[in-house]
Amino acid sequence: MTMYARSDIQGIRIGPEHGGCGMPHLREIGQDGYPVAVWSLDCPACEAFLQGDPMWAKSIADIPLTYDEDAAARQYEKIGAQQQSALLTAAVARLAGFDGAEISPVIRGMISGQRPALGPVMTCPSGHAGNVPGSKFCATCGAALSAVASPRELTSA
């Protein structure tokens, strides 16, 4: 049975004391000078040891992702879902006879992936904005915020 390594494994040696052959097994270098993307190990003695290792798989489809590959895949899926949602919203809007201006800014922001607008903030008597409601003192100058009448909403541009 052949075992397939995660992309960040460049070599392995499993000693006879663990049931391996004791010889080093190294990821091959491709013609472009870089390590090959898929590395398979075909050594019956070493494969038996690697069957339970989470960094190895029995098939190419099951090769575990590295942390960076997993993060990139999750980001790719997130962007894909946003773009799919935007396309679906635009298609439904066209079918309903709406033009882009009639779609709510909140929905446009959601499907574009924009971060929501900040909630209420307080401005100190000196004009420093960005203080969280409920704060007693300005985060910039330290002035008391008790004299400030009411929070003001920030909107996204």
Buried (B, 14 or more C-beta within 10 A) or exposed (E): EEBBBBBBBEEBEBEEEEEBBEEEBEBEEEEEEEBEEEBBBEBEBBBBBBEEBEBBBBEEEEBBBBEEBEEEEEEEEEEEEBEEBBEEBBEEBEEEEEEEEEBEEEEBBBBEEEEEEEEEBBBBEEEBEBBEEEBEEBEEEEBEBEEBEEBEEEEEE
